[in-house]
Structure formats: structure tokens, C-alpha cells
Amino acid sequence: MKTLFKTCLILFAILLLSSCSSDDEGNVTLSAEGEWLLTSLSVESSFDFNNDGTASRDLALETMCYAGNYIDFFNDNDVEISVDFTYIFVNNQNMQDFQCQQGFGLNSTWIQNGNTVTVENGDDDIVGTISGNTLTVTVIDGFEIEVYNAVTQQIDIVDEDFTIIFTKS
């Protein structure tokens, strides 16, 4: 009887241990290292610059200004960023239009804490969050747009937030 009890106890312990899983499986930290391509740059206003009949907040869909833009995190904690801009303005027919503008290239260093990645940029560090194969960066009041003000009949400059989504290649 004692042997049967010990055998059952051992089998129960083995079953119990083999059925347990780590509580941390859902909290996997993903590595930023590698190349990430810009797949979306959204602003607060909507535009139909590609004339498809549908206005979108995503300037990467509305213009070709962001083709080939990227961020590359190297294993030595160096980083290289290449992001262009869209200059949105009011043309001489009082219609909004755009021009692709050469943006900035930044070579700096990066650190990762969990799924948060920070690129050192002086007083304006760039902070992004990794989720799956995407890296999301939001910049508050970082995008200027010329807007026609019907009340004053003048052009106003409006600062909008923008969000960039990079996808790991």
C-alpha cells in the first residue's frame, strides 16, 4: 500500500510539473536589432492627395514621399534613421497640396528597456514601442500643416501630432 501511495504521489508530481507553463510567455521582449521600414505615417487631418476618392490620415498611403524610409538598429547600439517629410500647403487656388521634402538622417545610439526603444537625440529623444513586428513612434505637435482659415481668410500654421509605424524587414 505504501509503495502504491508513493508511486501515485510521484506520478501526480510529474503530471503537475509537466502541465505548468511559465507565466512570462505572454511578456516576451522583442529585440529592436535589425532594419525596420516605414509603413505608415499618420497625422490628425485627412487628405486625398492620391486622388482615389478616399481621404486618409496616412500620408504614406496618400503620397510616395516615404518609400524607402527606414530605421536600422545595430547590435553595437548604433542606429541609423532616414525619414523624409511631406510639406502640406495651400496652393494659389486655395487648395491643399503637398511636396515631398528631404527629411533627416540621424546617426545616434539606442537603448532598449523591455519593448520600449529610445534613440538618443539631445533633448528630444525618440521613443518607440515594439509590438510584434511593428515599432510605433508618436511625436506630439511635430507636424506643421498650412490650413486656410475661412473666418480670417488667411493661412494658419497648425501643429499636429503624428505617428510613424515601422515594420521589421
Secondary structure, DSSP 8 states (H G I E B T S, - for coil): -HHHHHHHHHHHHHHHHHH---TTTT-------EEEEEEEEEEEEEE-TT-SS--EEEHHHH-STTTT-EEEE-TTSEEEEEEEEEEEEE-TTS-EEEEEEEEEEEEEEEEEETTEEEE--TTS-EEEEEETTEEEEEEEEEEEEEEEETTTTEEEEEEEEEEEEEEE-
